[in-house]
């Protein structure tokens, strides 16, 4: 199979960043860990406050937050 390349191209294979070194990967890792930490904080707060709210309301809130994040990341990918 032949590969057609532009003769003007200055990017070589050694100049490419690996996935883990790419700034977008680092940003995604940071945002993922930050969002997970916030979700865990909210879940811990809801668990501590469960005598004031029902388990059903807690599960609904966690489900809505999870749905929001799911839809948000699907929107980012499209």
N, CA, C and O atoms as CSV, one atom per row, in Angstrom:
chain,resi,resn,atom,element,x,y,z
A,1,UNK,N,N,0.840,-1.165,0.000
A,1,UNK,CA,C,0.000,0.000,0.000
A,1,UNK,C,C,0.887,1.231,0.000
A,1,UNK,O,O,1.857,1.293,0.756
A,2,UNK,N,N,0.577,2.195,-0.821
A,2,UNK,CA,C,1.364,3.418,-0.898
A,2,UNK,C,C,0.777,4.489,0.003
A,2,UNK,O,O,-0.440,4.640,0.113
A,3,UNK,N,N,1.658,5.217,0.637
A,3,UNK,CA,C,1.227,6.355,1.444
A,3,UNK,C,C,1.625,7.622,0.714
A,3,UNK,O,O,2.776,7.789,0.309
A,4,UNK,N,N,0.672,8.499,0.554
A,4,UNK,CA,C,0.956,9.763,-0.110
A,4,UNK,C,C,1.108,10.838,0.949
A,4,UNK,O,O,0.190,11.083,1.731
A,5,UNK,N,N,2.255,11.474,0.973
A,5,UNK,CA,C,2.514,12.532,1.942
A,5,UNK,C,C,2.899,13.804,1.204
A,5,UNK,O,O,3.444,13.779,0.100
A,6,UNK,N,N,2.597,14.896,1.849
A,6,UNK,CA,C,3.011,16.178,1.302
A,6,UNK,C,C,4.509,16.344,1.537
A,6,UNK,O,O,5.023,15.984,2.595
A,7,UNK,N,N,5.181,16.874,0.577
A,7,UNK,CA,C,6.621,17.098,0.739
A,7,UNK,C,C,6.907,18.281,1.654
A,7,UNK,O,O,8.026,18.444,2.142
A,8,UNK,N,N,5.888,19.104,1.883
A,8,UNK,CA,C,6.061,20.289,2.711
A,8,UNK,C,C,5.897,19.955,4.196
A,8,UNK,O,O,6.278,20.764,5.042
A,9,UNK,N,N,5.361,18.825,4.525
A,9,UNK,CA,C,5.080,18.455,5.907
A,9,UNK,C,C,6.356,18.481,6.736
A,9,UNK,O,O,7.374,17.911,6.345
A,10,UNK,N,N,6.294,19.151,7.890
A,10,UNK,CA,C,7.451,19.245,8.774
A,10,UNK,C,C,7.292,18.376,10.004
A,10,UNK,O,O,8.232,18.248,10.788
A,11,UNK,N,N,6.133,17.778,10.193
A,11,UNK,CA,C,5.898,16.946,11.365
A,11,UNK,C,C,6.439,15.559,11.100
A,11,UNK,O,O,6.077,14.910,10.118
A,12,UNK,N,N,7.308,15.116,11.985
A,12,UNK,CA,C,7.836,13.763,11.867
A,12,UNK,C,C,7.215,12.901,12.958
A,12,UNK,O,O,6.540,13.413,13.851
A,13,UNK,N,N,7.439,11.620,12.886
A,13,UNK,CA,C,6.882,10.700,13.881
A,13,UNK,C,C,7.433,10.983,15.273
A,13,UNK,O,O,6.740,10.746,16.262
A,14,UNK,N,N,8.649,11.479,15.373
A,14,UNK,CA,C,9.240,11.753,16.689
A,14,UNK,C,C,8.652,13.017,17.309
A,14,UNK,O,O,8.750,13.202,18.522
A,15,UNK,N,N,8.040,13.895,16.502
A,15,UNK,CA,C,7.461,15.124,17.040
A,15,UNK,C,C,6.071,14.905,17.632
A,15,UNK,O,O,5.575,15.754,18.372
A,16,UNK,N,N,5.451,13.797,17.319
A,16,UNK,CA,C,4.101,13.539,17.810
A,16,UNK,C,C,4.138,13.198,19.294
A,16,UNK,O,O,5.038,12.503,19.764
A,17,UNK,N,N,3.137,13.703,20.027
A,17,UNK,CA,C,3.023,13.408,21.445
A,17,UNK,C,C,2.254,12.105,21.636
A,17,UNK,O,O,1.353,11.786,20.861
A,18,UNK,N,N,2.614,11.367,22.664
A,18,UNK,CA,C,1.821,10.192,22.992
A,18,UNK,C,C,0.517,10.665,23.617
A,18,UNK,O,O,0.400,11.824,24.017
A,19,UNK,N,N,-0.450,9.782,23.701
A,19,UNK,CA,C,-1.758,10.157,24.230
A,19,UNK,C,C,-1.669,10.733,25.636
A,19,UNK,O,O,-2.337,11.720,25.943
A,20,UNK,N,N,-0.858,10.133,26.487
A,20,UNK,CA,C,-0.759,10.585,27.871
A,20,UNK,C,C,-0.049,11.928,27.999
A,20,UNK,O,O,-0.222,12.614,29.007
A,21,UNK,N,N,0.734,12.317,27.019
A,21,UNK,CA,C,1.453,13.582,27.087
A,21,UNK,C,C,0.674,14.721,26.448
A,21,UNK,O,O,1.072,15.878,26.578
A,22,UNK,N,N,-0.399,14.434,25.778
A,22,UNK,CA,C,-1.142,15.465,25.071
A,22,UNK,C,C,-1.883,16.344,26.084
A,22,UNK,O,O,-2.449,15.824,27.046
A,23,UNK,N,N,-1.888,17.668,25.885
A,23,UNK,CA,C,-2.564,18.568,26.828
A,23,UNK,C,C,-4.050,18.256,26.993
A,23,UNK,O,O,-4.588,18.399,28.091
A,24,UNK,N,N,-4.715,17.838,25.933
A,24,UNK,CA,C,-6.141,17.519,26.037
A,24,UNK,C,C,-6.357,16.299,26.930
A,24,UNK,O,O,-7.341,16.242,27.668
A,25,UNK,N,N,-5.454,15.328,26.871
A,25,UNK,CA,C,-5.557,14.144,27.731
A,25,UNK,C,C,-5.387,14.546,29.187
A,25,UNK,O,O,-6.132,14.089,30.054
A,26,UNK,N,N,-4.398,15.408,29.457
A,26,UNK,CA,C,-4.183,15.856,30.840
A,26,UNK,C,C,-5.382,16.659,31.343
A,26,UNK,O,O,-5.795,16.510,32.493
A,27,UNK,N,N,-5.941,17.512,30.477
A,27,UNK,CA,C,-7.113,18.283,30.872
A,27,UNK,C,C,-8.297,17.367,31.141
A,27,UNK,O,O,-9.010,17.553,32.127
A,28,UNK,N,N,-8.513,16.392,30.285
A,28,UNK,CA,C,-9.603,15.445,30.488
A,28,UNK,C,C,-9.439,14.639,31.761
A,28,UNK,O,O,-10.415,14.384,32.466
A,29,UNK,N,N,-8.212,14.234,32.062
A,29,UNK,CA,C,-7.942,13.503,33.294
A,29,UNK,C,C,-8.221,14.376,34.502
A,29,UNK,O,O,-8.816,13.918,35.477
A,30,UNK,N,N,-7.795,15.636,34.446
A,30,UNK,CA,C,-8.022,16.555,35.553
A,30,UNK,C,C,-9.517,16.798,35.755
A,30,UNK,O,O,-10.013,16.730,36.879
A,31,UNK,N,N,-10.233,17.083,34.663
A,31,UNK,CA,C,-11.667,17.341,34.779
A,31,UNK,C,C,-12.424,16.110,35.266
A,31,UNK,O,O,-13.355,16.229,36.064
A,32,UNK,N,N,-12.035,14.940,34.797
A,32,UNK,CA,C,-12.682,13.718,35.250
A,32,UNK,C,C,-12.492,13.489,36.736
A,32,UNK,O,O,-13.440,13.134,37.437
A,33,UNK,N,N,-11.274,13.690,37.226
A,33,UNK,CA,C,-11.029,13.500,38.658
A,33,UNK,C,C,-11.726,14.579,39.483
A,33,UNK,O,O,-12.214,14.298,40.578
A,34,UNK,N,N,-11.778,15.819,38.967
A,34,UNK,CA,C,-12.443,16.892,39.687
A,34,UNK,C,C,-13.947,16.622,39.781
A,34,UNK,O,O,-14.542,16.780,40.847
A,35,UNK,N,N,-14.562,16.214,38.662
A,35,UNK,CA,C,-15.999,15.927,38.670
A,35,UNK,C,C,-16.309,14.731,39.558
A,35,UNK,O,O,-17.329,14.726,40.246
A,36,UNK,N,N,-15.457,13.730,39.555
A,36,UNK,CA,C,-15.667,12.572,40.418
A,36,UNK,C,C,-15.584,12.968,41.886
A,36,UNK,O,O,-16.375,12.498,42.704
A,37,UNK,N,N,-14.633,13.828,42.222
A,37,UNK,CA,C,-14.501,14.287,43.607
A,37,UNK,C,C,-15.733,15.075,44.035
A,37,UNK,O,O,-16.222,14.895,45.150
A,38,UNK,N,N,-16.247,15.955,43.157
A,38,UNK,CA,C,-17.456,16.728,43.505
A,38,UNK,C,C,-18.663,15.813,43.669
A,38,UNK,O,O,-19.478,16.017,44.569
A,39,UNK,N,N,-18.783,14.807,42.805
A,39,UNK,CA,C,-19.902,13.876,42.910
A,39,UNK,C,C,-19.806,13.071,44.207
A,39,UNK,O,O,-20.823,12.812,44.851
A,40,UNK,N,N,-18.599,12.678,44.591
A,40,UNK,CA,C,-18.419,11.942,45.836
A,40,UNK,C,C,-18.728,12.817,47.041
A,40,UNK,O,O,-19.299,12.345,48.024
A,41,UNK,N,N,-18.350,14.104,46.969
A,41,UNK,CA,C,-18.686,15.017,48.065
A,41,UNK,C,C,-20.191,15.154,48.209
A,41,UNK,O,O,-20.715,15.131,49.323
A,42,UNK,N,N,-20.886,15.295,47.092
A,42,UNK,CA,C,-22.340,15.409,47.139
A,42,UNK,C,C,-22.963,14.124,47.672
A,42,UNK,O,O,-23.887,14.170,48.483
A,43,UNK,N,N,-22.461,12.984,47.221
A,43,UNK,CA,C,-22.988,11.704,47.699
A,43,UNK,C,C,-22.747,11.547,49.198
A,43,UNK,O,O,-23.624,11.065,49.914
A,44,UNK,N,N,-21.573,11.947,49.679
A,44,UNK,CA,C,-21.292,11.876,51.117
A,44,UNK,C,C,-22.208,12.801,51.903
A,44,UNK,O,O,-22.702,12.434,52.969
A,45,UNK,N,N,-22.436,14.007,51.376
A,45,UNK,CA,C,-23.340,14.941,52.057
A,45,UNK,C,C,-24.754,14.375,52.102
A,45,UNK,O,O,-25.432,14.463,53.125
A,46,UNK,N,N,-25.195,13.795,50.990
A,46,UNK,CA,C,-26.533,13.214,50.967
A,46,UNK,C,C,-26.638,12.013,51.908
A,46,UNK,O,O,-27.681,11.808,52.531
A,47,UNK,N,N,-25.584,11.225,52.018
A,47,UNK,CA,C,-25.603,10.089,52.945
A,47,UNK,C,C,-25.666,10.570,54.392
A,47,UNK,O,O,-26.344,9.956,55.216
A,48,UNK,N,N,-24.968,11.659,54.711
A,48,UNK,CA,C,-24.998,12.189,56.066
A,48,UNK,C,C,-26.348,12.823,56.393
A,48,UNK,O,O,-26.769,12.840,57.550
A,49,UNK,N,N,-27.013,13.336,55.381
A,49,UNK,CA,C,-28.286,14.014,55.592
A,49,UNK,C,C,-29.476,13.097,55.340
A,49,UNK,O,O,-30.596,13.582,55.172
A,50,UNK,N,N,-29.262,11.787,55.309
A,50,UNK,CA,C,-30.341,10.893,54.926
A,50,UNK,C,C,-31.453,10.826,55.967
A,50,UNK,O,O,-32.549,10.365,55.648
A,51,UNK,N,N,-31.212,11.266,57.194
A,51,UNK,CA,C,-32.299,11.288,58.155
A,51,UNK,C,C,-33.274,12.424,57.852
A,51,UNK,O,O,-34.416,12.407,58.312
A,52,UNK,N,N,-32.816,13.425,57.066
A,52,UNK,CA,C,-33.696,14.522,56.681
A,52,UNK,C,C,-34.356,14.288,55.336
A,52,UNK,O,O,-35.434,14.819,55.074
A,53,UNK,N,N,-33.732,13.512,54.495
A,53,UNK,CA,C,-34.309,13.231,53.182
A,53,UNK,C,C,-34.402,11.728,53.003
A,53,UNK,O,O,-33.695,10.968,53.665
A,54,UNK,N,N,-35.244,11.321,52.141
A,54,UNK,CA,C,-35.436,9.887,51.941
A,54,UNK,C,C,-34.382,9.329,50.991
A,54,UNK,O,O,-33.734,10.065,50.246
A,55,UNK,N,N,-34.230,8.011,51.038
A,55,UNK,CA,C,-33.311,7.350,50.122
A,55,UNK,C,C,-33.748,7.548,48.675
A,55,UNK,O,O,-32.917,7.664,47.775
A,56,UNK,N,N,-35.055,7.584,48.464
A,56,UNK,CA,C,-35.560,7.738,47.104
A,56,UNK,C,C,-35.155,9.092,46.524
A,56,UNK,O,O,-34.731,9.165,45.370
A,57,UNK,N,N,-35.278,10.160,47.304
A,57,UNK,CA,C,-34.874,11.481,46.826
A,57,UNK,C,C,-33.378,11.534,46.569
A,57,UNK,O,O,-32.929,12.137,45.594
A,58,UNK,N,N,-32.602,10.896,47.452
A,58,UNK,CA,C,-31.147,10.855,47.253
A,58,UNK,C,C,-30.797,10.149,45.953
A,58,UNK,O,O,-29.952,10.621,45.193
A,59,UNK,N,N,-31.441,9.026,45.700
A,59,UNK,CA,C,-31.168,8.280,44.476
A,59,UNK,C,C,-31.610,9.048,43.237
A,59,UNK,O,O,-30.952,8.982,42.198
A,60,UNK,N,N,-32.710,9.770,43.337
A,60,UNK,CA,C,-33.173,10.584,42.207
A,60,UNK,C,C,-32.160,11.684,41.908
A,60,UNK,O,O,-31.817,11.919,40.749
A,61,UNK,N,N,-31.680,12.358,42.953
A,61,UNK,CA,C,-30.691,13.427,42.751
A,61,UNK,C,C,-29.403,12.884,42.141
A,61,UNK,O,O,-28.861,13.484,41.212
A,62,UNK,N,N,-28.910,11.765,42.646
A,62,UNK,CA,C,-27.688,11.183,42.083
A,62,UNK,C,C,-27.906,10.725,40.646
A,62,UNK,O,O,-27.016,10.858,39.806
A,63,UNK,N,N,-29.076,10.191,40.368
A,63,UNK,CA,C,-29.391,9.780,38.996
A,63,UNK,C,C,-29.454,10.963,38.050
A,63,UNK,O,O,-28.974,10.884,36.919
A,64,UNK,N,N,-30.049,12.066,38.507
A,64,UNK,CA,C,-30.120,13.268,37.664
A,64,UNK,C,C,-28.733,13.853,37.404
A,64,UNK,O,O,-28.443,14.302,36.296
A,65,UNK,N,N,-27.892,13.846,38.412
A,65,UNK,CA,C,-26.526,14.350,38.233
A,65,UNK,C,C,-25.769,13.454,37.255
A,65,UNK,O,O,-25.079,13.951,36.365
A,66,UNK,N,N,-25.895,12.145,37.415
A,66,UNK,CA,C,-25.240,11.216,36.492
A,66,UNK,C,C,-25.747,11.375,35.069
A,66,UNK,O,O,-24.965,11.326,34.120
A,67,UNK,N,N,-27.074,11.569,34.912
A,67,UNK,CA,C,-27.661,11.776,33.595
A,67,UNK,C,C,-27.151,13.074,32.968
A,67,UNK,O,O,-26.865,13.124,31.772
A,68,UNK,N,N,-27.041,14.125,33.790
A,68,UNK,CA,C,-26.524,15.391,33.284
A,68,UNK,C,C,-25.107,15.225,32.746
A,68,UNK,O,O,-24.802,15.689,31.648
A,69,UNK,N,N,-24.232,14.560,33.519
A,69,UNK,CA,C,-22.859,14.366,33.076
A,69,UNK,C,C,-22.806,13.498,31.827
A,69,UNK,O,O,-22.017,13.766,30.921
A,70,UNK,N,N,-23.633,12.466,31.769
A,70,UNK,CA,C,-23.667,11.599,30.600
A,70,UNK,C,C,-24.058,12.385,29.355
A,70,UNK,O,O,-23.398,12.284,28.321
A,71,UNK,N,N,-25.120,13.160,29.449
A,71,UNK,CA,C,-25.579,13.949,28.310
A,71,UNK,C,C,-24.571,15.041,27.932
A,71,UNK,O,O,-24.387,15.351,26.754
A,72,UNK,N,N,-23.918,15.623,28.958
A,72,UNK,CA,C,-22.934,16.663,28.700
A,72,UNK,C,C,-21.747,16.096,27.898
A,72,UNK,O,O,-21.297,16.718,26.937
A,73,UNK,N,N,-21.251,14.930,28.291
A,73,UNK,CA,C,-20.102,14.363,27.602
A,73,UNK,C,C,-20.492,13.820,26.233
A,73,UNK,O,O,-19.671,13.826,25.315
A,74,UNK,N,N,-21.722,13.351,26.076
A,74,UNK,CA,C,-22.184,12.952,24.744
A,74,UNK,C,C,-22.238,14.178,23.847
A,74,UNK,O,O,-21.856,14.104,22.679
A,75,UNK,N,N,-22.707,15.304,24.374
A,75,UNK,CA,C,-22.754,16.539,23.587
A,75,UNK,C,C,-21.349,16.997,23.216
A,75,UNK,O,O,-21.143,17.536,22.129
A,76,UNK,N,N,-20.388,16.792,24.098
A,76,UNK,CA,C,-19.007,17.178,23.786
A,76,UNK,C,C,-18.436,16.338,22.642
A,76,UNK,O,O,-17.653,16.832,21.831
A,77,UNK,N,N,-18.827,15.086,22.586
A,77,UNK,CA,C,-18.286,14.187,21.578
A,77,UNK,C,C,-18.915,14.377,20.211
A,77,UNK,O,O,-18.340,13.970,19.201
A,78,UNK,N,N,-20.088,14.991,20.168
A,78,UNK,CA,C,-20.750,15.163,18.878
A,78,UNK,C,C,-20.479,16.517,18.289
A,78,UNK,O,O,-20.964,16.825,17.200
